[in-house]
């Protein structure tokens, strides 16, 4: 018929393969004799190959006609690309209602093929099958043992004349009714998921002249416009034919006729073919039927090339992604969430991070521009904290982005903040005032302020050559982690937002939310002095991790749910006493000192931490103080 027909191709292949297969019912040796007694058969199933699988990828072939001019031949050609993975209605219906207790299920009479099924809501299996049956016009019938589904057979189950019908008690043997044209739709609109448009929902319409009376059908299948358009035309023609209805009675001997069967009745001037819709058994079999075209087939329409084609996305390498647990300012709801810095070339537009746990996938965040990051070319030695280090500098090479020098005022306002370190060893937050380009993507940065954000403990350690450098700016994105998941590690897939999770461009990594931004900063100005009574008075000044930049404030914000500190007394590195207080001062009693050391001490090794309700003890300040 010169149109696309995947079902015919599939049936041809199935029939051909079954004919030579000795394991199929009805096989005879004459179909596929043995080369010699006891030897292999002339055609061996294990050595049978089907053609043709084209090396060109589907659906770009056949849709990319500007690349491959033979694309239009695919619709009626021998290609199997994009076809053998389709969903025959026989297997689809069996899968949908296979779990229902319907007895024996016979779907061998279904031949239609669609690309797939897309169930996007809580539709019942019956409603899905009803929608499929309405568009592809197959019938279901009860049998003695279960259900039978089959395409509408163009051959009548019974051919009769008027004389073969049973006279009614008070009416004619055959009653013919024809409904007004206004009782049936003049337009059928079928929505489906278009395989050639990346699965987008699409609607095709079939209509005839006159006032519009529309029938909308939501079909939960993935297919292509020509196939569904052909089915819509067939549905409209079937509805028009069905305006003519018949009521008659058959003799009790006509038991073979069932609902869904075709019956042909010779009316003299024509032969009316009708589909049985209802049978009432009694002294005679009262039948209600509607006219049908016995050979109406849902042929795919010969539409032009589709206007929409799959996007030919550039093949991308896996991105480079760095997860940073940094103590940087954020609102209370997201302060505990790690940051993600991503570099990818070419940049795909948006890079998303997806949590994969227990087979479930959830979006965890995204970034819309690449980060500025690279690696140190040489070591960054330990340096002074919280002050401008005019002599310190380090050289680095960027993988992406660029750096620029800023003014002293911009530096003090928090500009040019960067993280230096590693995901395993942690990061130090530094600022830099100077940035000098010394080679392709190579910079020398100086005018450093070390140990920012409570990372002064890392400024006391050297960062080796090869340590990561990440500019902390608006290019970084947060990874959505519930605060109850602090300390846990999650598996992530990071890659282009429009890519499938199985795409080769997806990077598999992990992220651990340590809640660095919630850890209380170490107190400062730790002092200890002996009182006249022989006790030791310990005092310190707390720091705040939020809102502490105002010089005119009476006191910096507490930043915690309550004020609490833990003071530790050490002897030779071992903690001998812990003192919990709710104010930045404590008294180490002389009696406790004697109990801990056996005698008054000339110097005291003491440490102090602020306590957080969420993450517990913060960073410790520790000193040995002469008392």
N, C-alpha and C positions, 0 to 999 in steps of 0.2 A: 504493500500500500504506500510505499515511499515515505513513511514517517517513522520517527523514533519509536521503537517497541522493544524495550528491555525484556519484557516477559516472553516474547517470541524467541529472542536470542537465548534466554535462559532455558526455555523448554526444549529448544533444539539441542543445546549442549547436553542437557540432562537425558534426553531421549537417546542421543547418539552414544553417550557413555554407558547408559544402562543396557543398550542393545548388546554390547560386547562384554559386559561384566558378568562372569559366571556366578557371582553372589546375588544377583538380582532375581526376584521371582519371575518365573516363566522363561528363564534362559534355557536355550537348547544348544547342543554341541555344534549344530550346523551354523550358528551365528558366528562362532569364534572357535574353529576346530584347533586341535593340537597339531603341532608340526610333525610329531611322531607319537606313537602310543606312549603315554606316561610323561611326555615331554611338555614344555611350556606351550601355551596357546599362541596363536599367530599374533594376536594383539594383546599385550600385557598392560593391565591398568596402571601398574607402577611406572611404566615407561610412556604413559600417555601425557601429552602436553597440549595445552590450549593456546590458541593464538587469537588476538595478539595483545601482549602487554607492552605498551610503548614505554620507552625510557623517559619520555617527556612527562613531567609531573602533572597529575590531575589536581585541580581543575584549570590550571594555567594553560594546559593543553586539554581541551580545544578552545578555551575562551580567548587566549591571547593571539588573536588572528593577525595582529601586526607583527608578531614574531614567527608564527607558524601558519602559513596560508592555507594549509589543508585542514584547519580546525573545523570548518563546516561539514566535512565528510564524517566526522565522528558520530553525529546523531544517528546515521543509518549505516555506519560502517561496522567493521568486525572487531573494533577495539574493545577490550575488557576493562581498561582503566576506568575507574569510577562506576563500574557496574557490578562486579562480582561481590563487592562489599555492601550491596544494597539489601533492602529488607523485603523479601517476598511476603505477600499478605498471608500465605499459608503459614509460614513460620511466625509471623507477627501475631496473627489471631491466636495461634496455639500458645504462644508465650503469654498473651494477655489474659486468656481465660483458662490456661492450663491448670491453675490451682483450684478453680471452681469445681464443685462436685456435680459434673454434668454427665457422668458416665463416659462412654466411648466418644471421643472427639475426632471427627473426620474432616480434615481440611484439605484433602488431596485435590478437591475440585477448584481451589483458588489458584489463579495464575498471575494475577496482577503483581507488579513489583514497584515499590517506592524506595526512595533512598534511605529513609529511616523514620522513626517515630520520635516525636518530641512532646512529652507529657510535662507540662509546666505548672499544672495545678493538681488538685485532688480529685480529678475526674475518675469515675468508676470505669472498670474494664468494659462494662456493658455500654456506657455512653461513648467510649472511644470506638468500640466495634460498630455501634450504630452509625456513628459519623462516617466511618470507613465504608460501611455497606451502602449508605445513602449516596456517596459520591462515586464509588467504584461499582455499585449496583450488583453486589453479590447477595445471595439469599441464605438464610439459616432455616433449617427445618429439623423438627424432632424426629428421631428414629426410634426404633424399638429399644435401642441400647444407649442412646445419648443424643448428640447434636451433630448435624452435618452442615458444613459451610461449602458453598460452591458458587462459581460464576453462574450467571443466568445462562442457561443452555438455550441456544437458538432452535433446538429441535423440540417440537411439541411432545409432551408425554402422552397426549391423546389427540387424535384427529376425529372429529365427529360432524355429522350433519344435523339439521334441525330435527329429523326424524329419530335421531338417537337420544334426544333429550326427553326427560320425563315431564309430562304435563303437570302444571301446578294445580292446587285445589281450586283456586279462584283467580287464576291469571294465565298469561301465555307461557309457553314452554321456555321462551327466551325473552328477557326484558333488556332493552338497550337504552341507556341513558347517556346524554351528552351534556356536560356542564358548560356554562358560559365561559368565554375566554377570560372574563374578569376574575374567575375563581382560582386561576393558577398564576404563578409569578411570570412576569415578563422579563425578569432579570435575575440571574443567579450569580452571586459573588462568593467566591471561595478563598478564604485566607489560609495560608500555609507558610512554612519556613523554607526560604529559597536557598537551595544548595549553591547556586551560582552567584549568590549575593551574600556569602559568608554567613548564611543561616538567618538573615533578617526576615521578619515577618512580611509577607507580600500578599497582595490580593489580586486575583484575576477575575474578570467579569465576562459572562456570556449574556446577551440580550437580544430580544426581538422588538419589532416596532410596537408603537402604542404607548399608552400611559405606563409609567414605571411602577411595577409592583415587585419589590425586591425580596429575594430570599437570601439571607446571609448564612453561610456555613463556615464554621471554624474547624478546619481540618488539622489534626495534630500530627502532621507528617512533614518530613523534609523531602522536597522534590524540586522540580524545575518548572518554569512557567509554561512551556509547551505542553507538558504532560498534564498539569492541572487545568490549563485552559481547555484542552481537549475533553477532559472529564467534565468540566463545567458545561460545555456545549452539549455533551451527551445527557447530563442531568436535565438541562432545559428542554431538550427534545423529548426526553422520557416523560417529563411533567406534562408537556403539551399532548403527547399521545394518550396519557392517562386521563384526559378529560372524558374519554369514552369508557363507560363502565357497563358491565354485563352481570345479569343475575339469571341463573338457570339451575336446573336440577339434573343430576346424573343418576343413573340406576345404581343400586347398591353393589353391583358387580364391578363398578369402576373404582375399586379400592386402591389401585396403584396411584391414583392422582392424589397429590399432597399439596399443601400450601407452598407456594414458590414455584410450582411446576407451570409450564406453558401448555395451553390448550388451544387447538385450532378448530374453529367451527365454520363450516361452509354455509354462508348466508345466501347463496345463490348468485348474487351479483359480485360477491367478493368473499375472500376467506379472512375472517377476523382472528388474529392471534392475540391471546390475552394471558396475563399471569394471574394465577389463582392467589387470592389474598385471604379468603376465609372459606371454610367448609363446615356446614352443620349436618351431622349424620342423623338420619331418622329413617323413615320408610324409603326416602330417597336422599341423595346427597345434595343438599342445597349449596350452591357455589356462588361466591361473589368474586368477580375478577375485573381487571382493568386492562385496556388495550396497551400493547407494547409493540415496539419494532423488534422482531426476534433477532435481527442481525445488527442491531445498533451497537457499535463498538466505540469505546473512548479512545480514539486515535489521537496521538499527540499532534497538536497543530504545527503547521510549518511557519513558525514565527521567525522573525529576523534575529540577528545576533543580539544577545542581551546587552542592555545599556550599561549594566554594572558588572564589573569584573573583579576578581580577587586582587587585593593589593599585592604588588610584588615588593614585599618589604626587603630591605637590604639585609644580607646575612651579617649578623652582629656577633662579635666575640663576647664572651662572658664579661660583665662589668667588673671593675675592681671596687669592692665595697669594704669600708672600715666601720666597725661598730665602736662607738666611744661612750663610755660611762663617765661623764664629766660633771663637775660641780658648777654648771653655768646657770645663770638666772633663768627662771621660767615661772609660769603661774603654778599655783599649788596643785592643780589637777594633773600636770604633766611633768613636774620637776623631777620625778623619779625615773622618767622614761629615757632610755639610751638614745643617743644620736646616731644617725647614719650618714656617712659621707660616701658618695659614689662618683666614679669616673668611668666613662665609656666613650669610645670613639669608633664610629660617629655617634653623637648623642641621639638617643631614640625619642626624645621629647619628654617622656615621663618614665621614671624607673620606679617600680613598686616593689615592696617587700611583702611576702606572703608567709604566714605562719603555717607550717605543715605538721600536724600532730594527730596521731590516731586515725589517719586517713582523711581527716577534715582539713579544709583549707580556709583561711580567713585573711583578709587584707590587714596588714599591720602598719602601713604607712607608705609614703611616696615622696620622691623629690623631683622637681621639675627643671633643675639646672645642675650641671656638674660642679663638684667641689673643687677647691683649689688645694691640691695636696701633692706630696712627693716624699723624698727621703733625704736624710742628712748625708752630705758627702764626707764629713769628718765628725769626730766626737764633739759633743757639747759638754764641757767640763762643769763640775759643780760651781755654783755661783751664789752671790748674795741675793736675798729675797726682799721683795717689796720696795726696792729702791732702784733708781735708774743706773744700770751698769753701763757706763759710757765706754768702757774698754772691751767688754765682752762681745763676741760675734761668732757666727757659725755659717758655713756654706751649705747649700742644699740644691737639689735638682727637683723641679716640679714635673709631675706626670701630666698635669692639666692646670690651666689657670695662669695667673700672673700676680705679682706682688708690687706694692707701691709704698713709698715712704709717706709718713704723715707728720703733722706738726706735733710739737710737744703738748699743746692743749688737747688735740685729738687723742693722743696717747693716754693722757690722764683721764679722758672721758671714756676710756675702755676700748679704743680702736686697735686694730691689728692684733686681735687675740688669736692665738694658735695653740694647738695641742701637739706636744712632742713626746714620743714614747712608743709603746706597743700595746696591742690588745691583751697580750698575756701579762705584761709587767705593769701596765697602767700608763697613764699620761700625765705629764706636767703641763699646766697652763702657763704660757708665757705671753708677753706682749713685746712688740718690736717697733721702734720708731723709724729705723733706717732700712731701706731695701735697695741694694745695688745690683743691677744686672751685670753679670761677669762672663756670661756665655749663653749659648742657646738653652733656654729654660733653666739657667743656673743663676742663683742669687746669693749674695752675702747680706745677711740681716744683722743689725746691731742696734745699740740703744735698747738693751733688753731690760724688761722687768720680769723677774723670775718668781715662781711659786704662787701664782695668782689663784684665787678661788679656793684656798685651803690646800693647795698642792705643794706647800713649801717643803714637805718631807721628801718629795721627789727631786727638788732642786739641789738637795744635798748629795744626789747620786749623779754619776755621769751618764749621759745618753750616748751610746756608741754610734759609729758610722752605720748608716742603714736604718736608723730609727725613723719612724714615720713622722711626717710633718703634715698637719691638717689645719687649714685656716678655718676658724670657727666663725661662720657668718650665716647669712640667710640661705645659703645653698644646702645646708644640712637639714635633715628632716628627723622627726621623732619617730621612734618605734613604739607603737601602742602596746604597752604592757600594763596589766592590772597591778595595782600596788600590792595585792596579795601574792603576786608572783615574784617578789624581790628575792634575789639569790638563786632563782631557777634559770635554767638554760633552755632556750627554745630554738628549734630548727627553722631556718628561713630559706626561702627561694627568692632571690633578688634578680630582677631582669626587666626588660621592656614591659610596660603596662599592658600593651596589646598582644603580648606573646603568650602562648600556651605554657602551662607550668612544665610540660615535658620538652619544651623547646631547648635546643642546644645552647641558646644564649642565656639560659637561666643559671645563676650562680648559687650553689648550695653552701650555706654557711650557718653559723649559730650566733646567738646574741644572749648575753647574760646581763640581767638588770641588777646591778649592785646598789643602786640608789645613792650614787656618790653625791648628788646634789642635796640629799637629805641628811648627810653625815654632819654633825655639829663641828664647827671649826675648833681648832685647839686654842685654849685660853692663852693669854699673854701676861707679861709682868708678874711672873710667879715669884713670890717672896716667902721667906720663912725667918722668923726671929724668936729668940727665947725671951720669955716674959720674966718679970721679977719673981713669979711663983714657980719658975722652972719649967713651965709648959712651953710649947712651941706654937706660935701663932702663924698660920699659913694663910696667905691671901693671893689673889690673882684678879685679872680682868677678863671677863668673857668677851668673845667676839660673836657677831651675828652673821649668818649666811644670807640674810635678806634685808634689804632696805637700810643698809648701814652707811650710806655715802653722804648723809646730811650732816654738816658740821654744826648747824644751829639747833640740832635736836637735844633735848635734855638727856635722853637715854636712847641707845639703839634698840630696835625691836628684839624681843626675846627669840622669836623664830621657832619656838617649840611649844608644845601643848602645856608644859609646866617647866619650872626651873629646877634642875637637879644636876649634881656633879658627883664624881667619884674621885677621891684623892687616894693615891697609893703610896705607901712607904716601902722602900726597897732596902734590902741588905745583900750586898754582893750580887745584885741582879735579880734576886728572888723577892717577890712581894711578901712582906711580913704583916702588913695591915692595910685594910681598906676602910676609908671613912666616907660615908655618903652624906652629903649636905644639900641644902636647898638655897644656899646663898654663896657668893664667891669668897668665902672665908671659912676657916675651920681651926679648931684648937686640938693639937696633938698633945694629950696629957702626959705629964712627966711619968706617971705610973705606967701608962701604956708604953712609953719609951723604954723604961726599965724592963718591962715584961718582954719587949721585942728584942732588945739588944743587951740587956744585963747591966748597962751603965749609960749615963748621958753621952750623947754623941757630939763631936765638934762640928761635924758636917752631916747634912741630911740629904739623902737621895730621895727625891719626891717627884711624883707625876700627878697630873690632873687631867680629867676628861669631862666634857659636858655630856649629859645623857639625853638621848632622843627617845620619845615614846615609840617611834616607828622603827628605827634601825639600831637602837641601843647606844652604847658608848661611842663617842666621837673620837677625833684625833687627839693624841696625848701630847701635852707639853711636859717635858721631864728635865729636871736640873738637879745638880748636886750643890747645895747651898750651905755656906758656913753659918752656923747658928751660935 
